[in-house]
Structures are given as structure tokens and as C-alpha cells.
Amino acid sequence: MYGDKIAALRRARSMTQEQLASSLGLLRVSISHYENNRREPDYRTLIKIADFFKVTTDYIIR
């Protein structure tokens, strides 16, 4: 699921949830919710995440 991919991308860069959240202008709790599949990122946030990790939005959601 998308949460697993976001978490894997973050870990591959040796980042904490706090660091990723700060880089994206989000709250750490939001990253936690996304990674644990409790909430889906809205489209703008999905694009931010994909751009940050230099992957496509399709990669994250499929």
C-alpha cells in the first residue's frame, strides 16, 4: 500500500518522520498516519511526496 512505499522511501534516505515532515511542511503525525495507512494524503501532498523522493505518484499509490 501507499504507506509502505512512503515509509520505505523515507527509510532509504535514513530520515525520521520528523525530518520528512519538516522537509514537506507537514506535521509528523500526518506522516505517521500516511505510513500506517490510517489516512491518505490529499493530491497536493501526494505530489509533494513524489517530487521530494523523485518518484511518480503512480509509484506511491500502486
Biopython code that builds the backbone (N, CA, C, O; Angstrom):
import numpy as np
from Bio.PDB.StructureBuilder import StructureBuilder

atoms = [
    (1, "MET", "N", (0.833, -1.190, 0.000)),
    (1, "MET", "CA", (0.000, 0.000, 0.000)),
    (1, "MET", "C", (0.873, 1.247, 0.000)),
    (1, "MET", "O", (2.092, 1.177, 0.159)),
    (2, "TYR", "N", (0.228, 2.369, -0.179)),
    (2, "TYR", "CA", (0.974, 3.635, -0.285)),
    (2, "TYR", "C", (1.800, 3.925, 0.964)),
    (2, "TYR", "O", (2.900, 4.468, 0.860)),
    (3, "GLY", "N", (1.296, 3.579, 2.125)),
    (3, "GLY", "CA", (2.018, 3.852, 3.373)),
    (3, "GLY", "C", (3.343, 3.120, 3.437)),
    (3, "GLY", "O", (4.346, 3.670, 3.892)),
    (4, "ASP", "N", (3.342, 1.874, 2.976)),
    (4, "ASP", "CA", (4.578, 1.089, 2.961)),
    (4, "ASP", "C", (5.613, 1.720, 2.045)),
    (4, "ASP", "O", (6.804, 1.728, 2.358)),
    (5, "LYS", "N", (5.170, 2.241, 0.929)),
    (5, "LYS", "CA", (6.106, 2.857, -0.008)),
    (5, "LYS", "C", (6.660, 4.168, 0.526)),
    (5, "LYS", "O", (7.850, 4.448, 0.378)),
    (6, "ILE", "N", (5.810, 4.965, 1.142)),
    (6, "ILE", "CA", (6.290, 6.216, 1.737)),
    (6, "ILE", "C", (7.313, 5.912, 2.825)),
    (6, "ILE", "O", (8.361, 6.554, 2.890)),
    (7, "ALA", "N", (7.014, 4.945, 3.671)),
    (7, "ALA", "CA", (7.934, 4.569, 4.750)),
    (7, "ALA", "C", (9.252, 4.042, 4.180)),
    (7, "ALA", "O", (10.324, 4.388, 4.677)),
    (8, "ALA", "N", (9.179, 3.216, 3.152)),
    (8, "ALA", "CA", (10.396, 2.657, 2.553)),
    (8, "ALA", "C", (11.248, 3.758, 1.912)),
    (8, "ALA", "O", (12.473, 3.749, 2.035)),
    (9, "LEU", "N", (10.608, 4.688, 1.241)),
    (9, "LEU", "CA", (11.344, 5.803, 0.632)),
    (9, "LEU", "C", (12.028, 6.642, 1.704)),
    (9, "LEU", "O", (13.176, 7.056, 1.542)),
    (10, "ARG", "N", (11.319, 6.886, 2.795)),
    (10, "ARG", "CA", (11.880, 7.674, 3.894)),
    (10, "ARG", "C", (13.065, 6.952, 4.527)),
    (10, "ARG", "O", (14.109, 7.556, 4.773)),
    (11, "ARG", "N", (12.898, 5.672, 4.786)),
    (11, "ARG", "CA", (13.976, 4.898, 5.411)),
    (11, "ARG", "C", (15.191, 4.789, 4.500)),
    (11, "ARG", "O", (16.326, 4.787, 4.977)),
    (12, "ALA", "N", (14.963, 4.697, 3.191)),
    (12, "ALA", "CA", (16.079, 4.607, 2.237)),
    (12, "ALA", "C", (16.959, 5.848, 2.304)),
    (12, "ALA", "O", (18.145, 5.794, 1.980)),
    (13, "ARG", "N", (16.378, 6.959, 2.724)),
    (13, "ARG", "CA", (17.146, 8.200, 2.896)),
    (13, "ARG", "C", (17.589, 8.411, 4.336)),
    (13, "ARG", "O", (18.124, 9.464, 4.683)),
    (14, "SER", "N", (17.366, 7.415, 5.160)),
    (14, "SER", "CA", (17.736, 7.486, 6.584)),
    (14, "SER", "C", (17.159, 8.726, 7.258)),
    (14, "SER", "O", (17.842, 9.419, 8.012)),
    (15, "MET", "N", (15.884, 8.987, 6.968)),
    (15, "MET", "CA", (15.198, 10.142, 7.538)),
    (15, "MET", "C", (14.226, 9.688, 8.612)),
    (15, "MET", "O", (13.676, 8.589, 8.544)),
    (16, "THR", "N", (14.023, 10.538, 9.596)),
    (16, "THR", "CA", (12.971, 10.306, 10.572)),
    (16, "THR", "C", (11.666, 10.866, 10.008)),
    (16, "THR", "O", (11.667, 11.620, 9.035)),
    (17, "GLN", "N", (10.567, 10.488, 10.628)),
    (17, "GLN", "CA", (9.287, 11.065, 10.224)),
    (17, "GLN", "C", (9.311, 12.570, 10.435)),
    (17, "GLN", "O", (8.768, 13.323, 9.626)),
    (18, "GLU", "N", (9.932, 13.005, 11.509)),
    (18, "GLU", "CA", (10.033, 14.441, 11.804)),
    (18, "GLU", "C", (10.793, 15.179, 10.713)),
    (18, "GLU", "O", (10.384, 16.262, 10.295)),
    (19, "GLN", "N", (11.895, 14.603, 10.249)),
    (19, "GLN", "CA", (12.691, 15.239, 9.197)),
    (19, "GLN", "C", (11.902, 15.324, 7.896)),
    (19, "GLN", "O", (11.917, 16.353, 7.221)),
    (20, "LEU", "N", (11.217, 14.243, 7.549)),
    (20, "LEU", "CA", (10.420, 14.254, 6.323)),
    (20, "LEU", "C", (9.300, 15.278, 6.429)),
    (20, "LEU", "O", (9.065, 16.051, 5.500)),
    (21, "ALA", "N", (8.616, 15.281, 7.553)),
    (21, "ALA", "CA", (7.524, 16.234, 7.750)),
    (21, "ALA", "C", (8.024, 17.662, 7.616)),
    (21, "ALA", "O", (7.386, 18.489, 6.965)),
    (22, "SER", "N", (9.148, 17.951, 8.221)),
    (22, "SER", "CA", (9.721, 19.290, 8.150)),
    (22, "SER", "C", (10.078, 19.660, 6.714)),
    (22, "SER", "O", (9.843, 20.791, 6.288)),
    (23, "SER", "N", (10.635, 18.729, 5.979)),
    (23, "SER", "CA", (11.016, 18.980, 4.580)),
    (23, "SER", "C", (9.805, 19.256, 3.699)),
    (23, "SER", "O", (9.890, 19.993, 2.717)),
    (24, "LEU", "N", (8.681, 18.657, 4.063)),
    (24, "LEU", "CA", (7.467, 18.807, 3.252)),
    (24, "LEU", "C", (6.506, 19.865, 3.784)),
    (24, "LEU", "O", (5.492, 20.163, 3.152)),
    (25, "GLY", "N", (6.827, 20.429, 4.944)),
    (25, "GLY", "CA", (5.931, 21.420, 5.538)),
    (25, "GLY", "C", (4.681, 20.789, 6.132)),
    (25, "GLY", "O", (3.601, 21.380, 6.108)),
    (26, "LEU", "N", (4.839, 19.578, 6.668)),
    (26, "LEU", "CA", (3.727, 18.848, 7.257)),
    (26, "LEU", "C", (4.012, 18.575, 8.727)),
    (26, "LEU", "O", (5.104, 18.854, 9.223)),
    (27, "LEU", "N", (3.022, 18.029, 9.416)),
    (27, "LEU", "CA", (3.210, 17.592, 10.796)),
    (27, "LEU", "C", (3.711, 16.151, 10.804)),
    (27, "LEU", "O", (3.393, 15.370, 9.907)),
    (28, "ARG", "N", (4.495, 15.805, 11.821)),
    (28, "ARG", "CA", (4.997, 14.439, 11.922)),
    (28, "ARG", "C", (3.851, 13.441, 12.029)),
    (28, "ARG", "O", (3.914, 12.346, 11.469)),
    (29, "VAL", "N", (2.817, 13.823, 12.744)),
    (29, "VAL", "CA", (1.673, 12.924, 12.907)),
    (29, "VAL", "C", (1.021, 12.607, 11.559)),
    (29, "VAL", "O", (0.499, 11.509, 11.369)),
    (30, "SER", "N", (1.048, 13.545, 10.637)),
    (30, "SER", "CA", (0.494, 13.287, 9.298)),
    (30, "SER", "C", (1.298, 12.204, 8.593)),
    (30, "SER", "O", (0.731, 11.296, 7.986)),
    (31, "ILE", "N", (2.628, 12.303, 8.677)),
    (31, "ILE", "CA", (3.478, 11.282, 8.062)),
    (31, "ILE", "C", (3.189, 9.925, 8.694)),
    (31, "ILE", "O", (3.094, 8.918, 7.993)),
    (32, "SER", "N", (3.052, 9.898, 10.004)),
    (32, "SER", "CA", (2.739, 8.653, 10.701)),
    (32, "SER", "C", (1.418, 8.063, 10.209)),
    (32, "SER", "O", (1.325, 6.860, 9.964)),
    (33, "HIS", "N", (0.406, 8.904, 10.065)),
    (33, "HIS", "CA", (-0.897, 8.432, 9.570)),
    (33, "HIS", "C", (-0.779, 7.869, 8.162)),
    (33, "HIS", "O", (-1.371, 6.834, 7.855)),
    (34, "TYR", "N", (-0.021, 8.538, 7.309)),
    (34, "TYR", "CA", (0.152, 8.047, 5.927)),
    (34, "TYR", "C", (0.872, 6.709, 5.928)),
    (34, "TYR", "O", (0.448, 5.771, 5.254)),
    (35, "GLU", "N", (1.958, 6.620, 6.682)),
    (35, "GLU", "CA", (2.771, 5.403, 6.692)),
    (35, "GLU", "C", (2.026, 4.218, 7.295)),
    (35, "GLU", "O", (2.289, 3.071, 6.934)),
    (36, "ASN", "N", (1.111, 4.483, 8.199)),
    (36, "ASN", "CA", (0.344, 3.412, 8.835)),
    (36, "ASN", "C", (-1.015, 3.199, 8.174)),
    (36, "ASN", "O", (-1.871, 2.491, 8.705)),
    (37, "ASN", "N", (-1.202, 3.817, 7.013)),
    (37, "ASN", "CA", (-2.426, 3.658, 6.218)),
    (37, "ASN", "C", (-3.696, 4.008, 6.981)),
    (37, "ASN", "O", (-4.759, 3.432, 6.751)),
    (38, "ARG", "N", (-3.562, 4.971, 7.900)),
    (38, "ARG", "CA", (-4.739, 5.447, 8.617)),
    (38, "ARG", "C", (-5.410, 6.601, 7.888)),
    (38, "ARG", "O", (-6.590, 6.891, 8.088)),
    (39, "ARG", "N", (-4.617, 7.253, 7.032)),
    (39, "ARG", "CA", (-5.123, 8.385, 6.258)),
    (39, "ARG", "C", (-4.397, 8.401, 4.926)),
    (39, "ARG", "O", (-3.228, 8.023, 4.844)),
    (40, "GLU", "N", (-5.090, 8.839, 3.880)),
    (40, "GLU", "CA", (-4.452, 9.001, 2.574)),
    (40, "GLU", "C", (-4.062, 10.454, 2.405)),
    (40, "GLU", "O", (-4.819, 11.350, 2.780)),
    (41, "PRO", "N", (-2.874, 10.700, 1.837)),
    (41, "PRO", "CA", (-2.502, 12.088, 1.570)),
    (41, "PRO", "C", (-3.414, 12.660, 0.484)),
    (41, "PRO", "O", (-3.794, 11.955, -0.451)),
    (42, "ASP", "N", (-3.760, 13.942, 0.614)),
    (42, "ASP", "CA", (-4.536, 14.557, -0.461)),
    (42, "ASP", "C", (-3.632, 14.679, -1.691)),
    (42, "ASP", "O", (-2.428, 14.434, -1.615)),
    (43, "TYR", "N", (-4.220, 15.058, -2.812)),
    (43, "TYR", "CA", (-3.478, 15.054, -4.072)),
    (43, "TYR", "C", (-2.254, 15.964, -4.022)),
    (43, "TYR", "O", (-1.182, 15.571, -4.483)),
    (44, "ARG", "N", (-2.387, 17.154, -3.481)),
    (44, "ARG", "CA", (-1.238, 18.079, -3.394)),
    (44, "ARG", "C", (-0.109, 17.498, -2.555)),
    (44, "ARG", "O", (1.065, 17.614, -2.905)),
    (45, "THR", "N", (-0.477, 16.880, -1.458)),
    (45, "THR", "CA", (0.529, 16.284, -0.583)),
    (45, "THR", "C", (1.188, 15.092, -1.267)),
    (45, "THR", "O", (2.398, 14.897, -1.152)),
    (46, "LEU", "N", (0.402, 14.307, -1.968)),
    (46, "LEU", "CA", (0.946, 13.177, -2.718)),
    (46, "LEU", "C", (1.981, 13.660, -3.735)),
    (46, "LEU", "O", (3.039, 13.050, -3.889)),
    (47, "ILE", "N", (1.676, 14.739, -4.415)),
    (47, "ILE", "CA", (2.617, 15.306, -5.385)),
    (47, "ILE", "C", (3.884, 15.792, -4.679)),
    (47, "ILE", "O", (4.989, 15.573, -5.175)),
    (48, "LYS", "N", (3.734, 16.446, -3.534)),
    (48, "LYS", "CA", (4.904, 16.899, -2.757)),
    (48, "LYS", "C", (5.807, 15.734, -2.387)),
    (48, "LYS", "O", (7.029, 15.807, -2.520)),
    (49, "ILE", "N", (5.188, 14.663, -1.921)),
    (49, "ILE", "CA", (5.958, 13.481, -1.508)),
    (49, "ILE", "C", (6.677, 12.874, -2.712)),
    (49, "ILE", "O", (7.866, 12.564, -2.644)),
    (50, "ALA", "N", (5.945, 12.710, -3.810)),
    (50, "ALA", "CA", (6.543, 12.133, -5.019)),
    (50, "ALA", "C", (7.685, 13.006, -5.532)),
    (50, "ALA", "O", (8.744, 12.486, -5.881)),
    (51, "ASP", "N", (7.490, 14.303, -5.582)),
    (51, "ASP", "CA", (8.546, 15.214, -6.044)),
    (51, "ASP", "C", (9.761, 15.149, -5.125)),
    (51, "ASP", "O", (10.898, 15.130, -5.597)),
    (52, "PHE", "N", (9.527, 15.115, -3.833)),
    (52, "PHE", "CA", (10.626, 15.077, -2.874)),
    (52, "PHE", "C", (11.497, 13.835, -3.090)),
    (52, "PHE", "O", (12.725, 13.914, -3.064)),
    (53, "PHE", "N", (10.846, 12.696, -3.304)),
    (53, "PHE", "CA", (11.588, 11.449, -3.475)),
    (53, "PHE", "C", (11.939, 11.150, -4.932)),
    (53, "PHE", "O", (12.567, 10.134, -5.229)),
    (54, "LYS", "N", (11.534, 12.035, -5.829)),
    (54, "LYS", "CA", (11.812, 11.879, -7.262)),
    (54, "LYS", "C", (11.255, 10.558, -7.812)),
    (54, "LYS", "O", (11.934, 9.810, -8.516)),
    (55, "VAL", "N", (10.003, 10.313, -7.462)),
    (55, "VAL", "CA", (9.265, 9.165, -7.979)),
    (55, "VAL", "C", (7.934, 9.686, -8.517)),
    (55, "VAL", "O", (7.586, 10.848, -8.306)),
    (56, "THR", "N", (7.207, 8.842, -9.199)),
    (56, "THR", "CA", (5.894, 9.255, -9.701)),
    (56, "THR", "C", (4.822, 9.019, -8.640)),
    (56, "THR", "O", (4.993, 8.215, -7.724)),
    (57, "THR", "N", (3.734, 9.728, -8.787)),
    (57, "THR", "CA", (2.610, 9.497, -7.877)),
    (57, "THR", "C", (2.083, 8.079, -8.064)),
    (57, "THR", "O", (1.655, 7.444, -7.100)),
    (58, "ASP", "N", (2.111, 7.582, -9.291)),
    (58, "ASP", "CA", (1.666, 6.205, -9.550)),
    (58, "ASP", "C", (2.492, 5.205, -8.755)),
    (58, "ASP", "O", (1.953, 4.228, -8.236)),
    (59, "TYR", "N", (3.792, 5.439, -8.656)),
    (59, "TYR", "CA", (4.645, 4.534, -7.899)),
    (59, "TYR", "C", (4.168, 4.442, -6.442)),
    (59, "TYR", "O", (4.143, 3.362, -5.850)),
    (60, "ILE", "N", (3.800, 5.574, -5.891)),
    (60, "ILE", "CA", (3.387, 5.600, -4.482)),
    (60, "ILE", "C", (2.030, 4.927, -4.280)),
    (60, "ILE", "O", (1.849, 4.193, -3.309)),
    (61, "ILE", "N", (1.093, 5.161, -5.161)),
    (61, "ILE", "CA", (-0.269, 4.666, -4.917)),
    (61, "ILE", "C", (-0.528, 3.256, -5.460)),
    (61, "ILE", "O", (-1.580, 2.679, -5.185)),
    (62, "ARG", "N", (0.395, 2.707, -6.210)),
    (62, "ARG", "CA", (0.172, 1.346, -6.752)),
    (62, "ARG", "C", (1.032, 0.316, -6.087)),
    (62, "ARG", "O", (0.959, -0.864, -6.431)),
]
sb = StructureBuilder()
sb.init_structure("model")
sb.init_model(0)
sb.init_chain("A")
sb.init_seg("    ")
for serial, (resi, resn, name, xyz) in enumerate(atoms, 1):
    if name == "N":
        sb.init_residue(resn, " ", resi, " ")
    sb.init_atom(name, np.array(xyz, "f"), 0.0, 1.0, " ", f" {name:<3s}", serial, name[0])
structure = sb.get_structure()
